[in-house]
Amino acid sequence: MKAKREEVLRKILVCTSQVFLCAMLIFSGKLAIAADRPNIVVFLTDDQGYGDLGCFGSESLETPNIDQLCKQGMKFTDFYVHQRCSPTRLALMTGSHAHRAGCTKVIYNKDRIGINADEVTTPELLKSAGYTTGIVGKWHLGEWDTFNPTRHGFDFFYGFMIDLDQGTGIYRNLNRVESIKRKTDGEHSPKLLDAAIGFIKENNERPFFLYYASPLPHTPWIPNERFQGTSQRGTYGDVIREIDWQVGELMRTLEEQGLTEKTLFIFASDNGPVLGINGGDAGPFRDGKWTDFEGGIRVPCIMHWPGTITPGANCGQITGIIDLLPTFCAIAGVDPPVDRVIDGRNILPYLKGADVRTPIHESFIVPGSVIRHGRWKLLVRELNPGGKSGREGKRPSARAGSLFDLEADPGETRDVSADHPEIVADLQRRMELAVEELEANSRPIGRLPDDHASETRRKERKMETQQM
Ligand SMILES: [Ca+2]
């Protein structure tokens, strides 16, 4: 009897040690995979126009650090986002058009919606490859606790759940650590920068993903005092200088830590500029934020990765924020989700300079609104100008059915639909197919349950305030 018991115990011990060994091998394998992967930094600005950088043609805004990135990296001239904040951020997190992931509006603090827990997010995927993940700045994908970035793949969060002008606070992970009654960007941006620099330094020996979601240059413009009056373009120029300084500080930190060549650094804006207030500039494009004219959805983008991306490279293909998730998966060595439609494409071969003949995307489509296909752009509904001055009628609308030749007319000024009925028909058909496919394969935005959620939030806030 005793011998049998010892035999059973021995088997259990052998089995346990084998399981332990397997776990160790898997764990060490994962670390081995992760250790040689590059870091990824996404610096996303808020409402910066296509023409709001020196390297994208501005003659009055000074952006020496960003210009340097551009000179050493790849410039994307046809990079698309959505026309406003939350949808672009949702597309970055999901690799899918915001329409597919269920939200095309700005998520405000009164809304009971946010990113769906069923989404497989960019940071979740990178975490599965052994990355440490951090977000600094503006989240804007739901204000409630359940939507907090640390519940959606981020190990670290320092910043705001929504826009500062909605009266919120600064969070560190799940906790609100500072109350903010009014928007004072300039006061907070050094704190954001410090948090980002701290995150880089803490993780200098393992791969990390840092999403620096700057609240600049969103209105109202309140530069930090050290930048006030430093530009040729008034307060807006001062804020752009501050952004540029932040980019420079992050690059300097990477350099100090010996990580420059081990880091893919991406700079982009979340949507076009706010026009009509002596501020942002959409460069050669029509209109700005809140519209699907090029000025609203085409933004500056630069990717910098010395030793991998050829300095001074240019990408004139249709690309977009949706491409970041599959590209990051390729870099990290993990598969994107296969149980759902991901709209983005892996552009890593293009970053490496491979001679790939197939286009990244044939089209960029805003479902039910516009389709860009090659040089052509068709509006399938009337487009109104964006923002206040748009509503006041200072800038014109464009009728449904307008066709623009973006190569000859990037400013979308001449409707050539009458000259090209076959192109109009082709693009209309492509839009119909895209909308049909989207309706069959879209996913819902996350929603709070109807029960007492608002009461819970108020209580939580009260408790947090008491703890402060
Ligand atoms: Ca924005």
Boltz pocket constraint, residues with backbone or C-beta under 6 A from the ligand:
constraints:
  - pocket:
      binder: B
      contacts: [[A, 45], [A, 46], [A, 47], [A, 84], [A, 85], [A, 270], [A, 271], [A, 272]]
      max_distance: 6.0
